[in-house]
Amino acid sequence: MSKLITSHEDIRSWVAARAGNPAIISVPDGHGGFISRLRLTFGQRQLQESGAGNEQIGGVELIPWAEWFREFETQNLALRVPVGTDAAGSAYHIEKRRTD
């Protein structure tokens, strides 16, 4: 079972409880350019501090929460998380909010 979270405070709490960080990646747009996709990373800070992590196309870049939430709202997104578990980062999904 899962639930959608849109509250910035609730998202930050959920991510912090799992030692995560807000991040963004660049992916090809199919027209020779790139688009940015929001991510949450778990364990990425150690990679970046050691000089790894964003050395390839599509690499993960840690960003401030304010920037992450600005894009989150611009894209009208929600965070889907499992209920009743402390699963790590692979259990989340960022998706479009429903408008109905």
C-alpha positions in Angstrom: 0.0 0.0 0.0 1.2 3.5 -0.7 0.2 7.2 -0.3 0.8 10.4 -2.1 2.6 13.2 -0.4 2.6 16.8 -1.6 3.4 18.7 1.6 6.9 20.0 1.5 7.4 19.4 5.2 6.2 15.8 4.9 8.4 15.1 2.0 11.5 16.5 3.7 10.7 14.5 6.8 10.2 11.3 4.8 13.5 11.8 3.0 15.4 12.9 6.1 14.3 9.7 7.9 16.0 7.7 5.2 19.2 9.9 5.1 18.2 11.1 1.6 18.9 14.2 -0.4 17.1 16.2 -3.1 18.7 15.8 -6.5 18.2 16.4 -10.2 19.4 14.5 -13.3 19.7 15.5 -16.9 18.3 13.1 -19.5 18.2 13.4 -23.3 15.0 14.9 -24.6 15.2 13.1 -28.0 15.9 16.3 -29.9 19.6 16.8 -29.1 19.0 18.6 -25.8 18.3 17.6 -22.2 15.5 17.8 -19.7 15.8 17.8 -16.0 14.2 15.2 -13.8 13.8 15.4 -10.0 15.2 12.6 -8.0 15.8 11.7 -4.3 19.1 10.1 -3.6 20.1 7.9 -0.7 23.9 7.6 -0.1 24.8 10.1 -3.0 26.4 12.7 -0.8 29.3 10.4 0.0 29.8 9.7 -3.7 29.8 13.4 -4.6 32.2 14.4 -1.7 34.7 11.8 -3.0 34.5 13.3 -6.5 32.2 10.7 -8.1 28.6 10.8 -9.0 28.1 13.5 -11.7 30.8 12.7 -14.2 28.6 11.3 -16.9 25.5 12.4 -18.8 22.5 11.8 -16.6 24.7 11.9 -13.4 23.0 12.9 -10.2 23.5 16.4 -8.9 22.5 17.3 -5.4 20.5 20.5 -5.2 19.0 22.6 -2.3 15.5 21.8 -1.2 14.2 25.2 -2.3 15.3 24.5 -5.9 13.9 21.0 -5.8 10.5 22.2 -4.5 10.3 25.0 -7.0 10.6 22.4 -9.8 8.3 20.0 -7.9 5.6 22.7 -7.9 6.3 23.8 -11.5 5.8 20.3 -12.8 2.8 19.7 -10.4 4.3 16.6 -8.9 3.6 14.3 -5.9 5.7 11.8 -4.1 4.3 8.3 -3.8 5.7 6.4 -0.8 5.0 3.1 0.9 2.9 3.0 4.0 4.0 1.0 7.0 7.6 0.4 6.0 11.0 2.0 6.4 12.0 0.9 2.9 15.0 2.8 1.4 14.9 5.1 -1.6 14.0 2.5 -4.2 10.4 2.4 -2.8 9.5 6.0 -3.8 8.1 7.3 -7.0 7.7 10.9 -8.2 4.6 11.4 -10.4 2.2 13.9 -11.8 -0.6 15.0 -9.5 -4.0 14.0 -10.6 -6.3 16.9 -11.4 -9.6 15.2 -10.9 
